[in-house]
């Protein structure tokens, strides 16, 4: 049984056109199906606006899908009481300072979930143990968020999320606001906590290097659709969708002699309002053919991965440009 399962999930928003413009429909997530096994870390990657954060908000119950079903441990999300869901699934958001009340001490912030859920016992001892588990010294328990560094604040956010001992942790860009050296510390912390607590994780990021370090499998999203789902090694070794290949080729190389990356994405920007027939990636795809503009590809198995492309085999054979 999967820890998290999405089946045919879609979500759209009506966006105002301003004083004189017409309201338009933004398709944030389109017919998304995926599963996260217990104990697995699943990465969600893609450009800003591809629907990653909408997906995690629906898993957290903060948004309802317009179509499809979401299940947690085999139970429909709609049937799980709110308090039970909160104890099962917890989030860690991008900006730790924005998610922490600046007027409350670290001890009060981490202890708050225990109070809300009426968990008895020595709460102070539980808070101290959790702060130690995330690598924060006891002296910081009486400090305020503004007195901590960005990395320390993110550790507080992780401690607060884990104090209820959830089974599933949803991480929405948890390291993007941190310095590179601090990012590594937080990622290593998450990996250790995953092992020690047996966590299932959904990790959202636009940074492929971060996802490669942390995830077991990865879902590449483009304009609300899953265009490739693969094991992490398979994706990085042999991408099978042109968009996956473009993302990998856009990664900055550590060798300065190689210059800046030049991903082959064309001059057309992604349009989240588009609802044209055919492949959503066709306007930017370097391999586009007439068929792509009229015949939408389905998600199909190709070499152990699931790929939404008519020419996935050719993409795999060409590999990532040097």
N, C-alpha and C positions, 0 to 999 in steps of 0.2 A: 504494500500500500504506500502510495506517495505521501510525503508530508504536505506538499502543495500541488494542486492540479488545476489548470485552467483549460476549459474546453469551449472553443468557439467564442471567446470573449471579445466584445467590441465596446467602444466608448466614443461618443462624439460630443461636441460642445457647440452651442450656438453663440457666435461671436458678433457683437454689435458692429455695424458698419459706420458708426458715427452719426453726426447730425443729418447728413444727406445720403449716406450710403445704405445699402441693403444689408441686413444681417446675413451672415454666411455660416455654413456648417464646417467645423474643423473636425476631421477624422483622426482622433488621437491614437486609438487602438483599433485594429481591424482583424476580426476573426482569428484571435491568437489562441493557440493551444500549446501548452507545455506542461511538463511535470518536473518536480524537484523531489528526488529521493531522500529518504531520511538520512541525515548525516552528510549530505552533499552540499557543496557550495556551487551555486549556479550564478554565472556572471551575465548581466544584461548590458550590452554595449551598443553604441550608436551615437550619431550627432545629437546636439541639443534639439529638442522638439520631435524626436523620433517616437516618443511615447513611453520611455523607460519609467519616469516618475509616475505617470498615470497608472501603469501596471502595478507598481508597489503600493500606491494609494488604494487601489482596488483590493489588493491582497490584505491590506491593513483594515479594510472596511470603511475607509474614509470616503470612498467614492463607490457608487453602485454601477455595475456594468449595464449597458443598454441591451445587451444580448449575451448569451452564454452563461456558463456556471463556473464558480470558483469553489474548490473543496479544500479543507484543511483536515488532514488525517482521515480522509474518506467521508467527511461530513460537509454538507453544503454550508458555505459561509453564511448564507442568509438564515440558517437555522441555529447558529451558534450564538448564545447570549453574549452581549457585549463584554461583560466582566470576564467571562471565560475566555473569549477571544483575546483580550488584552493580556491575560496570563499565559497564553499560548504563543502569541506573536507579538514581538516588540520591535520598534524601529530605532535606528541611529541615523540622524539626519546630517546634512552637509555642513551647516554652520553651527558649531557647538555653542557659540555665545548666544545666538538667536533662540536656541532651544532651552536655555537655562535662565531661570529667573534671577536677575542680577542682585536682587534684594535679599536673597536667601543664602544661607551658608551651604557649603558642599554637603555637610551631614544632613541638613534638612531636605535638600534636593534628592539625595539618594534614598532617604528614609520615606519620603512622601508616598511612593507606591505601596509600601507596607501598610501605611496608615489607611490609605484609600480602600485597600482590600481587606482590612481588618485582620491582618496577620499578626498573631500574638507572639509572645516570646521576647527574648532580649533583642530588640530591634537595633540598639546601639552596637551590639556585638556583631550582628549580621552586616551592618553598614561598614564597620571597621574591617571585617573579613573581606567584603567585596572590594573596598578601596585598595586593600593590600593585593587582592587578586589581579586588579588592573594596573598595579604598579604605582600607586599613589601613597606617599608617606602619611602616617597618622596625623602629623602636624597640620596638614592641609584640610582636615575635616572641618575646621572652624573658619576657614578662609571663604572668600566670596569669589564668584566666577571672574570678576574683573581683576583679581589678584593673581590669576593663573595664566599660564601660556596657552596658546591654541591647542597644543598637543595634550596638555593636562586637562583642559576643558573637554576635549573629546573623550578622554579616559573617564571623566565624570559622567558624560552622557552614556557611555558604554556600561558603566557601573549601574547607573539608574535603570537602564534597559534590562540588565541581567539580574537585578536584585529579586525579581519575581520568579526567577528560574524558568524562563520561557523555553520552549523547544525550538522555536524558529526565530531567527534574527534577520530583519530586513535592513540592509545598509544602503542608503541612498547617497552616493558620492561622499562617503564619510571622511575622505582624506584630501579632497580637492582644494579645501581652504587652508591646507597646512603646507609648511615648507617640505622640501623633498626628504631631508633627513628625518623629519618628524613623521612623514608619511610612512616610511619604512618601519619605524617603531610601532605605530598604530596597526599596521598590517600584520606585523609579527605577533602583536598582542592578540588580534582577532584570530589568527591561525592557532595560537596556543589555547585560547578560550574555546575555540571550536572543538579541539581534541579533548580538553579536560571536561567540558560540559556536554559533549555529544550534540552540538548544535547543528541544525540545518540552517543554511544561510542563502539569502538572495542578495547579491552584491551588484549594485548599479554603478557604472563608471563610464566615462568617455576615454579613460586612460587604459589602453590595451596592455601596457606593461604591468599595471597594477592587477588587472584581471588575470594575466598570465601567471602572476606570482601566487594568486589566492584561489582561483576557481578550479573546479573539476571539469565542468562543462560551461559552454558559453552560448548565449543566444544573441545573434546580431540582428538588430532591429533597424528598419528603414521605413519612415512615414507610417508607424503604427503596426507594421507587419514584421513577423519573424522571417528573415530572408535566409538565414542559415543557423542551424542548431548542431553543434558538434562538440566532441571532447576537446579540451583545451589544446592538447598536443596536435591533434588532427587539424584544427583550425589554423594554428600558426605554421605548421609544416606544409599543409596543402589546402589553402582556402578554395572553396568551390563556388563562391558567388562573386561577381565583379565588385560588388560593394565591399565585401569582406577583404578582397585583395587590395582595394583602394585604401581602406583603413590601415591595413598592415604596411602598405608602401608609404603612408603618410607619417609613420613613426620617425622621429628624429634620431638619426644614428649617432653613437658616441664618437665616431671618427669624423673630425671637422673637415677632412679632405674630401669627404663624400658630398659636401654641400647640403643645401636644403632639400627635403623630399619634394617630389612633384607627383602627387596622386592624380590619376587619370579620372577626373570627375566632371570634366567639361566646364562650361561657363554658366550653365543653368543651375540655379539654386533649388533646393528641395521646396516643394509647395505643399504644405499640409492641408490646404483647402482643395487641392485637386481631387477630382473624382472621375478621371478619364478611364476609358477602357484600356486594357492591356496591362503591362508591367509598370508598377509605380516608379521603378528606377530607370525606365527607358529614356527619359529626357537627359539623363546624365551618364548613361552607360556607353563605354567605348566599343562594346560589342553589339550594340543594338541593331536589329534587323526589322524588316517590315512586320514580321509575325509578332514581335514583342509589343508593338503599339496597339494590337487588336486582340491578342490572345493572352490573357493573364496567366502566368505560370502558377502551378500549384506546388505546395511543399511536398517534395518527394525524396525518397532515399537514394543517395548517391555515395557509394564508397564508405558507408558507415555514418554519414552525416545526413541531415535533412536540409534540403536546399530548395529555394524558390527561384529557379532559373531554368530556361529552356536549354542553355548551353553549359551546364555545370561541369560536364565532363571535359569540355574544351578549356574552361577556366582552370580546372585542376591540373591539366596537362601543361599549361603555360606557367603556372606558379606565380610567385611574387616577383615583380621586376627588381633587379639589383640596384 
